[in-house]
């Protein structure tokens, strides 16, 4: 992370910029934040691309394709303006190091982590290929590591430069030597099998710390080896994992497994989520992610008030990419060990304030919990679903919802048997806990009667943690819903999973949300309609 320079804009689109994340052949990447508190990575292309109409057309097509990509193991494209004087695209920010940085600074990953990594990336590629898309640039710097699994980034945006008039003058190429498939190098038809080849090379790097096609610094020599020579795999890569990597690196596309087969061989029938559990990353990397959250807290505290800036030409120098290294943060007491309470800083405070609130149903003992994993191998189990304080309701700390009183909670409303039509649809907005910003939430409300699950909600903090809940209808009036919220499916490692009572009330311009979740700081939100 680097501070903004005098020539940098203060804002791009609706996003206030907080710092520089890196630079590359396409442009510069900034850390930004929306008015609603969502943290994003904003990639702004180099000005010389903006003058190339062929590039703009390709950029627009690639952004439209990338918007379709979703799933648990990707960083979504949230916003873009291909028609801006200098085109830009905003993606969800991932608060974690790249695989390149992790391996370079901490060494190869243990086998269990490599399996979880491969299964997550395999599921991401399966989702991409199901849309008829090919990533084309799967490499360690495009894989980010978080507490709740890997993230694959940069879906196709670099391809916008392929074949443009700017290509020969800038030296930009699509794909990365050593990770490009033979068919990419030879200019043949590229299918999803090319991504599988790249995935095999990524897994070999993660397991051994060395590229599978070592070179002498000459791109031509490296590309020749990829096309004509077998991979060089160190002894650290053994057994079933080695056999899978060898199959992925087959020269002929038809000889490679598809992504679903990769996932099956790594995770059996359980899927990637079964392998990504608390502690899936080595302790030094967990601590690194935690420090990234603390850095964002400090950065937000120092950031200026929102201002509209004018874009200046990005520095053409080449940087390290989206996930820049984060220097360790010195404890406030000068280096002495501090207790858990001293470290209990909400991740969500980085969205606009400091405090100890935790997000509803769901989020978040945060940095204290993450540091507990890094330093002791333990976790705050009372805040995890099904671990003594979650949705199972078995723990003493489980939140017990008060009995619903139906229309008495809303004297002006008329009791109804099902969810009124005015509530139906998807609603989103920033969350407040104790008056402080505490991430964002999106709720989809569907029809149904008492006892039916009528709400599905995703809570997000810094895009580093997502927690999911569902809620069944307890009572309804013409203007208010009272629901019981519990965790829904696999949760991130920092989710509380508490069972609690929540209300959704019609309000001017949207819906007023309120939760009785004491662990989450009794959060509230003003939600506006997204769809429906």
C-alpha positions as CSV (number, residue, x, y, z in Angstrom):
1,X,0.0,0.0,0.0
2,X,1.3,3.4,-0.9
3,X,-0.2,6.9,-0.2
4,X,-1.7,8.9,-3.0
5,X,0.6,11.3,-4.7
6,X,-0.1,14.9,-5.8
7,X,-0.9,13.8,-9.3
8,X,-3.3,11.1,-8.3
9,X,-7.1,11.8,-8.4
10,X,-9.0,12.0,-5.1
11,X,-12.0,10.2,-6.5
12,X,-12.9,8.1,-9.5
13,X,-16.5,7.7,-10.3
14,X,-18.3,7.5,-7.0
15,X,-15.3,6.0,-5.2
16,X,-13.1,8.1,-2.8
17,X,-9.5,7.0,-3.2
18,X,-7.5,6.0,-0.1
19,X,-4.2,4.8,-1.5
20,X,-2.2,3.1,-4.3
21,X,-2.3,-0.7,-4.5
22,X,0.1,-1.2,-7.5
23,X,0.6,-0.8,-11.2
24,X,1.0,-3.0,-14.2
25,X,1.0,-3.0,-18.0
26,X,-2.7,-2.1,-18.1
27,X,-2.7,0.8,-15.7
28,X,-2.7,1.7,-12.0
29,X,-4.8,0.2,-9.2
30,X,-6.1,2.2,-6.3
31,X,-7.9,1.4,-3.0
32,X,-11.2,3.1,-3.0
33,X,-14.4,3.3,-0.9
34,X,-18.0,3.9,-1.9
35,X,-20.3,6.3,-0.1
36,X,-22.0,3.2,1.4
37,X,-18.7,2.0,2.9
38,X,-17.7,-0.8,0.5
39,X,-14.0,-1.1,-0.1
40,X,-13.0,-1.6,-3.7
41,X,-10.0,-2.0,-6.0
42,X,-10.2,0.6,-8.8
43,X,-8.1,-0.2,-11.9
44,X,-7.6,2.8,-14.2
45,X,-6.0,2.1,-17.6
46,X,-3.0,3.9,-18.9
47,X,-4.0,7.1,-20.9
48,X,-2.5,5.8,-24.2
49,X,-5.1,3.0,-24.2
50,X,-7.9,5.5,-23.8
51,X,-7.1,7.0,-27.3
52,X,-7.5,3.6,-29.0
53,X,-11.1,3.0,-30.0
54,X,-10.4,-0.7,-30.6
55,X,-9.2,-1.0,-27.1
56,X,-12.3,0.7,-25.7
57,X,-14.6,-1.7,-27.6
58,X,-12.7,-4.7,-26.2
59,X,-12.6,-3.2,-22.7
60,X,-16.3,-2.7,-22.8
61,X,-16.9,-6.3,-23.9
62,X,-14.5,-7.8,-21.3
63,X,-16.1,-5.8,-18.5
64,X,-19.6,-6.9,-19.5
65,X,-18.3,-10.5,-19.5
66,X,-16.5,-10.1,-16.2
67,X,-19.7,-8.8,-14.5
68,X,-21.3,-12.1,-15.1
69,X,-18.7,-14.0,-13.1
70,X,-19.7,-14.7,-9.5
71,X,-19.1,-17.3,-6.9
72,X,-17.5,-17.8,-3.5
73,X,-13.9,-17.8,-4.8
74,X,-13.8,-14.7,-7.0
75,X,-13.6,-10.9,-6.5
76,X,-16.7,-9.5,-8.3
77,X,-16.7,-6.7,-10.8
78,X,-18.9,-4.1,-9.1
79,X,-18.7,-1.0,-11.4
80,X,-17.0,0.3,-14.5
81,X,-17.0,3.2,-17.0
82,X,-15.5,2.2,-20.3
83,X,-16.6,5.5,-21.8
84,X,-14.8,7.7,-19.2
85,X,-12.0,9.9,-20.5
86,X,-9.7,7.3,-18.9
87,X,-11.6,4.0,-18.6
88,X,-11.8,2.3,-15.2
89,X,-13.2,-0.8,-13.5
90,X,-13.9,-1.4,-9.8
91,X,-13.8,-4.9,-8.2
92,X,-14.4,-6.1,-4.7
93,X,-11.3,-5.5,-2.6
94,X,-9.7,-8.6,-1.2
95,X,-7.8,-8.0,2.1
96,X,-5.1,-10.6,1.6
97,X,-1.7,-11.1,0.0
98,X,-1.2,-12.6,-3.4
99,X,0.1,-16.2,-3.7
100,X,3.2,-14.7,-5.2
101,X,3.8,-12.6,-2.1
102,X,2.8,-15.3,0.3
103,X,5.2,-17.9,-1.1
104,X,8.1,-15.4,-1.7
105,X,7.9,-14.2,1.9
106,X,6.7,-17.2,3.9
107,X,7.7,-20.2,1.7
108,X,5.6,-22.9,0.1
109,X,2.2,-23.8,1.4
110,X,1.6,-27.1,3.3
111,X,-0.3,-29.8,1.3
112,X,-3.6,-29.2,3.1
113,X,-3.5,-25.5,2.1
114,X,-2.5,-26.4,-1.5
115,X,-5.5,-28.8,-1.7
116,X,-7.9,-26.1,-0.4
117,X,-6.4,-23.6,-2.8
118,X,-6.7,-25.9,-5.8
119,X,-10.3,-26.8,-4.9
120,X,-11.4,-23.2,-4.5
121,X,-9.7,-22.1,-7.8
122,X,-11.2,-25.2,-9.5
123,X,-14.7,-24.2,-8.5
124,X,-14.1,-20.6,-9.6
125,X,-12.9,-21.8,-13.0
126,X,-15.9,-24.2,-13.3
127,X,-18.2,-21.2,-12.8
128,X,-16.3,-19.2,-15.3
129,X,-16.4,-21.9,-18.0
130,X,-20.1,-22.6,-17.4
131,X,-20.6,-19.0,-18.7
132,X,-18.7,-19.8,-21.9
133,X,-15.8,-17.7,-20.7
134,X,-12.0,-18.4,-20.3
135,X,-9.9,-16.6,-17.7
136,X,-6.6,-16.8,-19.8
137,X,-4.4,-15.4,-17.1
138,X,-4.4,-17.7,-14.1
139,X,-1.2,-17.0,-12.3
140,X,0.1,-16.6,-8.7
141,X,-0.3,-12.8,-8.7
142,X,-4.0,-13.2,-9.7
143,X,-4.7,-15.5,-6.7
144,X,-5.3,-13.7,-3.4
145,X,-5.4,-15.5,0.0
146,X,-8.0,-14.6,2.7
147,X,-9.0,-16.2,6.0
148,X,-12.0,-17.8,4.3
149,X,-10.4,-19.1,1.1
150,X,-8.6,-18.1,-2.1
151,X,-9.9,-15.5,-4.5
152,X,-9.3,-15.5,-8.3
153,X,-9.1,-12.0,-9.7
154,X,-8.7,-10.1,-13.0
155,X,-11.3,-11.9,-15.2
156,X,-10.4,-11.0,-18.7
157,X,-9.8,-7.3,-18.3
158,X,-6.2,-7.7,-19.6
159,X,-7.6,-9.3,-22.8
160,X,-8.9,-5.9,-23.8
161,X,-5.4,-5.0,-24.9
162,X,-5.1,-8.1,-27.2
163,X,-4.7,-7.1,-30.8
164,X,-5.0,-3.3,-30.2
165,X,-2.8,-0.8,-31.9
166,X,-1.2,-0.1,-28.6
167,X,0.0,-3.7,-28.1
168,X,3.3,-3.6,-30.0
169,X,4.2,-0.2,-28.6
170,X,3.7,-1.1,-25.0
171,X,4.8,-4.7,-24.9
172,X,1.6,-5.8,-23.2
173,X,0.9,-9.5,-23.7
174,X,-2.1,-11.6,-22.7
175,X,-1.1,-14.3,-20.3
176,X,2.2,-14.8,-18.3
177,X,5.2,-16.8,-19.5
178,X,5.5,-20.0,-17.4
179,X,1.8,-20.1,-16.7
180,X,0.4,-19.8,-20.3
181,X,-0.7,-23.0,-21.9
182,X,1.1,-24.3,-25.0
183,X,-1.9,-23.5,-27.2
184,X,-1.9,-19.9,-26.0
185,X,1.8,-19.6,-26.8
186,X,1.3,-21.1,-30.3
187,X,-1.7,-18.9,-31.1
188,X,-4.1,-21.8,-31.3
189,X,-7.8,-21.9,-30.2
190,X,-8.0,-21.4,-26.4
191,X,-10.6,-23.2,-24.3
192,X,-11.1,-23.8,-20.6
193,X,-8.4,-26.4,-20.8
194,X,-5.9,-23.5,-21.0
195,X,-7.0,-22.3,-17.5
196,X,-6.5,-25.9,-16.2
197,X,-2.9,-25.9,-17.5
198,X,-2.3,-22.6,-15.7
199,X,-3.9,-23.9,-12.5
200,X,-1.5,-26.9,-12.5
201,X,1.4,-24.5,-12.7
202,X,0.0,-22.3,-9.9
203,X,-0.4,-25.4,-7.6
204,X,3.1,-26.5,-8.4
205,X,4.4,-23.1,-7.4
206,X,2.3,-23.0,-4.2
207,X,3.6,-26.5,-3.1
208,X,7.3,-26.0,-4.0
209,X,8.0,-22.3,-4.2
210,X,9.5,-22.8,-7.6
211,X,8.0,-22.4,-11.1
212,X,7.3,-25.6,-13.0
213,X,9.2,-24.2,-16.1
214,X,12.3,-22.5,-14.7
215,X,14.0,-20.1,-17.1
216,X,17.1,-17.9,-17.3
217,X,15.2,-14.6,-17.6
218,X,14.6,-15.0,-21.3
219,X,10.9,-15.1,-22.2
220,X,11.6,-16.9,-25.4
221,X,13.4,-19.7,-23.6
222,X,10.7,-20.0,-21.1
223,X,8.0,-20.2,-23.7
224,X,9.9,-22.8,-25.6
225,X,10.1,-25.0,-22.5
226,X,6.4,-24.7,-21.9
227,X,5.7,-25.9,-25.4
228,X,8.3,-28.6,-25.8
229,X,9.7,-29.7,-22.4
230,X,8.2,-31.5,-19.4
231,X,7.7,-29.5,-16.2
232,X,10.3,-29.5,-13.4
233,X,8.5,-30.5,-10.2
234,X,10.4,-30.6,-6.9
235,X,10.3,-33.5,-4.3
236,X,8.0,-31.4,-2.1
237,X,5.2,-32.2,-4.6
238,X,4.3,-35.8,-4.1
239,X,1.6,-38.5,-4.2
240,X,-1.9,-37.7,-5.5
241,X,-1.2,-34.0,-5.6
242,X,1.8,-34.4,-7.8
243,X,-0.2,-36.8,-10.1
244,X,-2.9,-34.2,-10.5
245,X,-0.5,-31.4,-11.3
246,X,1.2,-33.6,-13.9
247,X,-2.2,-34.2,-15.5
248,X,-3.1,-30.5,-15.5
249,X,0.2,-29.7,-17.2
250,X,-0.3,-32.1,-20.1
251,X,0.7,-30.5,-23.4
252,X,-2.5,-31.6,-25.2
253,X,-5.7,-29.8,-24.0
254,X,-7.7,-33.0,-24.3
255,X,-5.4,-34.8,-21.9
256,X,-6.1,-32.4,-19.0
257,X,-8.9,-32.9,-16.4
258,X,-11.7,-30.3,-16.4
259,X,-12.1,-28.1,-13.3
260,X,-14.8,-30.3,-11.8
261,X,-12.5,-33.3,-11.9
262,X,-9.7,-31.2,-10.3
263,X,-12.1,-30.4,-7.4
264,X,-13.2,-34.0,-7.1
265,X,-9.6,-35.2,-6.9
266,X,-8.7,-32.6,-4.3
267,X,-11.8,-32.6,-2.1
268,X,-13.8,-35.7,-2.9
269,X,-17.5,-35.1,-3.0
270,X,-17.3,-32.4,-0.3
271,X,-16.3,-29.4,-2.4
272,X,-13.8,-26.7,-1.6
273,X,-15.8,-25.3,1.4
274,X,-15.0,-28.5,3.3
275,X,-11.3,-27.8,3.0
276,X,-11.4,-24.1,3.8
277,X,-11.9,-24.0,7.5
278,X,-10.3,-21.9,10.3
279,X,-6.6,-22.5,10.1
280,X,-6.5,-23.5,6.5
281,X,-3.7,-20.9,6.0
282,X,-0.4,-21.2,7.9
283,X,-0.3,-19.0,11.0
284,X,2.1,-16.3,9.6
285,X,-0.3,-15.7,6.7
286,X,-3.3,-15.4,9.1
287,X,-1.4,-12.8,11.0
288,X,-0.6,-11.0,7.8
289,X,-4.3,-10.8,6.8
290,X,-5.1,-9.5,10.3
291,X,-2.4,-6.8,9.9
292,X,-3.9,-5.8,6.6
293,X,-7.2,-5.1,8.4
294,X,-5.4,-3.0,11.0
295,X,-3.7,-1.1,8.2
296,X,-7.0,-0.3,6.6
297,X,-8.3,1.0,10.0
298,X,-5.4,3.4,10.3
299,X,-5.6,4.4,6.6
300,X,-9.3,5.3,7.0
301,X,-8.6,7.3,10.1
302,X,-6.0,9.4,8.2
303,X,-8.1,9.7,5.0
304,X,-9.4,13.2,4.1
305,X,-13.0,14.0,3.7
306,X,-14.5,13.0,0.3
307,X,-13.5,15.2,-2.5
308,X,-13.8,15.2,-6.3
309,X,-10.5,15.1,-8.1
310,X,-9.3,15.2,-11.7
311,X,-7.5,12.2,-13.0
312,X,-3.8,12.7,-13.6
313,X,-1.6,10.4,-15.8
314,X,-0.7,7.2,-13.9
315,X,2.9,6.5,-13.2
316,X,4.0,4.2,-16.1
317,X,6.4,2.3,-13.9
318,X,5.5,-1.3,-13.3
319,X,4.5,-2.3,-9.7
320,X,3.6,-5.5,-7.9
321,X,-0.1,-5.8,-8.6
322,X,-3.3,-5.5,-6.5
323,X,-2.3,-7.1,-3.2
324,X,0.7,-5.1,-2.1
325,X,2.8,-6.2,0.9
326,X,1.6,-4.8,4.3
327,X,4.2,-3.8,6.9
328,X,3.7,-5.1,10.4
329,X,1.8,-2.7,12.7
330,X,3.6,-1.9,15.9
331,X,1.4,-2.4,19.0
332,X,0.2,0.8,20.7
333,X,2.0,-0.1,23.9
334,X,5.4,-0.1,22.1
335,X,5.7,-3.8,21.5
336,X,4.4,-5.4,24.7
337,X,2.0,-8.2,24.3
338,X,-1.6,-7.0,24.7
339,X,-4.6,-9.0,25.8
340,X,-7.5,-10.1,23.6
341,X,-9.6,-7.1,24.7
342,X,-6.9,-4.7,23.6
343,X,-6.8,-6.3,20.2
344,X,-10.6,-6.6,19.7
345,X,-11.0,-4.1,16.9
346,X,-13.8,-4.6,14.4
347,X,-12.8,-5.1,10.8
348,X,-15.8,-3.1,10.0
349,X,-14.6,0.0,11.7
350,X,-12.4,0.5,8.7
351,X,-15.5,1.4,6.8
352,X,-15.8,4.7,8.6
353,X,-15.0,4.7,12.3
354,X,-13.4,2.8,15.2
355,X,-15.2,0.7,17.8
356,X,-15.8,-2.8,19.1
357,X,-19.1,-3.6,17.4
358,X,-19.6,-6.8,15.6
359,X,-21.8,-7.3,12.7
360,X,-25.3,-8.8,13.0
361,X,-25.9,-12.6,13.1
362,X,-22.9,-13.1,11.6
363,X,-19.8,-11.0,11.9
364,X,-17.2,-10.6,13.7
365,X,-14.7,-10.9,16.5
366,X,-12.3,-9.8,13.9
367,X,-8.7,-9.1,14.4
368,X,-8.6,-10.5,17.8
369,X,-10.0,-13.8,16.5
370,X,-7.6,-13.9,13.6
371,X,-4.6,-13.2,15.8
372,X,-5.8,-16.0,18.1
373,X,-5.5,-18.4,15.2
374,X,-2.1,-17.1,14.3
375,X,-0.6,-17.2,17.7
376,X,-2.2,-20.0,19.6
377,X,-4.0,-22.1,16.9
378,X,-7.2,-21.5,18.8
379,X,-10.3,-19.6,17.8
380,X,-13.2,-17.9,19.5
381,X,-15.6,-20.8,19.1
382,X,-18.4,-19.2,20.9
383,X,-18.8,-16.8,17.9
384,X,-18.9,-19.5,15.2
385,X,-22.1,-21.2,13.9
386,X,-22.5,-24.6,15.5
387,X,-19.5,-24.2,17.8
388,X,-21.2,-23.5,21.1
389,X,-22.7,-20.1,20.3
390,X,-24.0,-20.4,16.8
391,X,-27.2,-21.4,15.0
392,X,-27.3,-24.8,16.8
393,X,-28.4,-23.0,19.9
394,X,-26.4,-25.5,22.1
395,X,-24.0,-22.9,23.6
396,X,-24.7,-20.8,26.6
397,X,-23.9,-17.7,24.6
398,X,-26.5,-18.3,21.9
399,X,-28.8,-15.3,21.5
400,X,-32.3,-16.2,22.5
401,X,-34.9,-14.2,20.5
402,X,-37.7,-12.7,22.4
403,X,-41.2,-13.9,21.6
404,X,-42.8,-12.2,18.7
405,X,-45.8,-10.0,19.5
406,X,-47.0,-9.5,16.0
407,X,-49.1,-6.4,15.4
408,X,-48.4,-5.1,18.9
409,X,-44.9,-4.2,17.7
410,X,-46.5,-2.0,15.0
411,X,-49.8,-0.6,16.3
412,X,-50.4,1.4,13.1
413,X,-50.0,-1.7,10.9
414,X,-52.6,-4.3,10.0
415,X,-51.7,-7.9,10.8
416,X,-51.3,-10.0,7.6
417,X,-50.8,-13.7,7.0
418,X,-47.9,-13.4,4.4
419,X,-45.2,-11.0,3.4
420,X,-46.7,-7.9,1.9
421,X,-45.8,-7.2,-1.7
422,X,-44.2,-3.9,-0.8
423,X,-41.3,-5.8,0.9
424,X,-40.5,-8.2,-2.0
425,X,-37.2,-7.8,-3.7
426,X,-33.5,-7.2,-2.9
427,X,-32.5,-4.4,-0.6
428,X,-29.0,-3.2,0.3
429,X,-27.3,-0.6,2.5
430,X,-24.6,0.2,5.0
431,X,-24.9,-1.2,8.6
432,X,-24.5,0.9,11.7
433,X,-23.6,-0.5,15.2
434,X,-23.5,1.9,18.1
435,X,-23.5,4.8,15.6
436,X,-20.4,3.5,13.8
437,X,-20.2,2.2,10.2
438,X,-20.1,-1.6,10.3
439,X,-19.9,-3.0,6.8
440,X,-22.8,-3.5,4.3
441,X,-25.7,-5.9,4.0
442,X,-27.9,-7.2,1.2
443,X,-31.3,-8.8,2.0
444,X,-33.5,-10.6,-0.5
445,X,-37.1,-10.8,0.8
446,X,-39.5,-13.3,-0.8
447,X,-43.1,-14.3,-0.3
448,X,-44.2,-16.7,2.4
449,X,-46.3,-17.2,5.5
450,X,-45.5,-17.6,9.2
451,X,-42.7,-20.2,9.7
452,X,-41.4,-19.9,6.2
453,X,-37.8,-18.7,5.4
454,X,-38.6,-15.4,3.6
455,X,-35.3,-13.5,3.9
456,X,-31.7,-14.3,2.8
457,X,-29.0,-11.9,3.8
458,X,-25.3,-11.4,3.1
459,X,-23.3,-9.3,5.5
460,X,-19.9,-8.0,4.2
461,X,-16.9,-6.3,5.9
462,X,-14.2,-5.0,3.7
463,X,-14.9,-7.8,1.3
464,X,-12.6,-9.8,3.5
465,X,-15.4,-11.5,5.4
466,X,-18.9,-12.5,4.2
467,X,-21.5,-14.1,6.4
468,X,-24.8,-15.4,5.3
469,X,-28.1,-15.8,7.1
470,X,-31.7,-16.8,6.5
471,X,-34.7,-15.7,8.5
472,X,-38.2,-17.2,9.0
473,X,-41.3,-15.1,9.4
474,X,-42.6,-14.8,13.0
475,X,-45.2,-12.0,12.4
476,X,-46.1,-9.5,9.8
477,X,-48.2,-6.3,9.4
478,X,-48.8,-4.2,6.4
479,X,-45.7,-2.1,7.3
480,X,-43.4,-4.4,9.4
481,X,-41.9,-7.9,9.3
482,X,-40.6,-9.6,12.4
483,X,-38.3,-12.6,11.6
484,X,-36.0,-15.0,13.3
485,X,-32.5,-14.9,11.8
486,X,-30.0,-17.8,11.8
487,X,-26.8,-18.6,9.9
488,X,-27.3,-20.0,6.4
489,X,-24.8,-22.6,5.1
490,X,-21.0,-22.5,5.4
491,X,-19.8,-19.4,7.2
492,X,-16.5,-17.5,7.1
493,X,-14.1,-18.1,10.0
494,X,-15.1,-14.8,11.8
495,X,-18.9,-15.2,11.7
496,X,-20.9,-15.3,14.9
497,X,-23.9,-17.4,13.6
498,X,-26.1,-16.0,16.4
499,X,-29.8,-16.7,16.4
500,X,-31.7,-13.4,16.9
501,X,-34.8,-11.4,16.1
502,X,-34.8,-8.9,13.3
503,X,-37.4,-6.4,12.0
504,X,-37.8,-4.9,8.6
505,X,-40.1,-1.8,8.6
506,X,-41.2,0.2,5.6
507,X,-39.7,3.7,5.7
508,X,-39.5,6.7,3.4
509,X,-37.2,5.7,0.5
510,X,-36.8,2.1,1.6
511,X,-36.7,-0.2,4.6
512,X,-35.4,0.3,8.2
513,X,-33.6,-2.8,9.5
514,X,-33.0,-3.4,13.2
515,X,-31.5,-6.5,14.9
516,X,-31.6,-7.6,18.5
517,X,-28.2,-9.3,18.1
518,X,-26.3,-8.1,21.2
519,X,-23.1,-9.7,20.0
520,X,-23.3,-7.6,16.9
521,X,-24.0,-4.4,18.7
522,X,-27.7,-4.4,17.9
523,X,-27.1,-3.2,14.4
524,X,-29.4,-1.0,12.2
525,X,-29.4,-0.2,8.6
526,X,-31.3,2.0,6.1
527,X,-31.9,-0.2,3.0
528,X,-32.7,0.9,-0.5
529,X,-34.1,-1.3,-3.2
530,X,-31.7,-2.9,-5.7
531,X,-34.2,-5.0,-7.6
532,X,-37.7,-6.5,-7.4
